[in-house]
Amino acid sequence: MKEGLIFAINDEAGLELMKLKYSRTDKAVLPSENIGGREFLLNNGFVEASIGTRMIMGKDIDYKLDRMYSRIGGNFG
């Protein structure tokens, strides 16, 4: 249960799913746009370690990054 996509329509749902997932792993990757998710992680012992850059080729996709609570993997999201 280390990686796996979590998208939610609101913070309440996203944070509940994060509680389950991050009770079993000590690494997380979230977009900077998800302020509620980042605050949850910081309040639960996680620390910011690095900032990555999302690369695109062609037209950018209109993601709702503030609704992403976990990525799929380093190769996507």
C-alpha positions as CSV (number, residue, x, y, z in Angstrom):
1,M,0.0,0.0,0.0
2,K,2.9,2.4,-0.7
3,E,1.6,4.0,-3.8
4,G,-1.8,4.3,-5.3
5,L,-4.0,7.2,-6.6
6,I,-6.3,9.0,-4.2
7,F,-8.6,11.7,-5.7
8,A,-11.5,13.0,-3.7
9,I,-14.2,15.6,-4.3
10,N,-13.6,17.2,-0.9
11,D,-11.1,17.4,2.0
12,E,-13.2,15.3,4.3
13,A,-13.2,12.3,2.0
14,G,-9.6,12.8,1.0
15,L,-8.3,13.1,4.5
16,E,-10.2,10.0,5.7
17,L,-8.6,8.0,2.9
18,M,-5.2,9.5,3.8
19,K,-5.7,8.4,7.4
20,L,-6.0,4.8,6.2
21,K,-3.2,4.8,3.6
22,Y,-0.6,6.8,5.6
23,S,-1.1,4.7,8.8
24,R,0.8,2.0,6.9
25,T,3.6,3.9,5.1
26,D,6.0,6.7,5.9
27,K,6.4,8.3,2.5
28,A,4.0,10.5,0.7
29,V,3.9,12.7,-2.4
30,L,1.3,15.4,-2.8
31,P,1.0,18.4,-5.2
32,S,1.7,21.8,-3.6
33,E,-1.9,22.8,-4.5
34,N,-3.4,20.3,-2.0
35,I,-3.0,22.5,1.1
36,G,-5.3,20.4,3.3
37,G,-3.5,17.2,2.5
38,R,-0.1,18.7,3.1
39,E,-1.2,20.1,6.4
40,F,-2.6,16.7,7.4
41,L,0.8,15.1,6.7
42,L,2.8,17.7,8.5
43,N,0.5,17.4,11.5
44,N,1.1,13.7,11.5
45,G,4.8,13.6,11.7
46,F,5.8,13.8,8.0
47,V,8.4,16.4,6.9
48,E,8.9,18.1,3.5
49,A,11.9,16.5,2.0
50,S,12.0,17.7,-1.6
51,I,10.1,19.4,-4.3
52,G,9.7,17.8,-7.7
53,T,8.7,19.1,-11.1
54,R,6.0,17.6,-13.1
55,M,7.0,17.2,-16.7
56,I,4.6,17.3,-19.6
57,M,4.9,16.8,-23.4
58,G,2.3,18.5,-25.5
59,K,-0.8,20.1,-24.2
60,D,-1.1,20.2,-20.4
61,I,-4.0,18.3,-18.8
62,D,-6.3,20.3,-16.5
63,Y,-5.8,18.3,-13.4
64,K,-7.6,19.3,-10.2
65,L,-4.3,18.9,-8.2
66,D,-6.0,20.3,-5.0
67,R,-8.1,17.1,-5.0
68,M,-5.2,14.7,-5.3
69,Y,-4.3,13.1,-2.0
70,S,-1.9,10.5,-3.2
71,R,-0.1,9.9,-6.5
72,I,-0.1,6.7,-8.5
73,G,3.7,6.4,-8.8
74,G,6.8,8.3,-9.9
75,N,6.1,7.5,-13.6
76,F,2.6,9.1,-13.5
77,G,1.3,11.8,-11.2
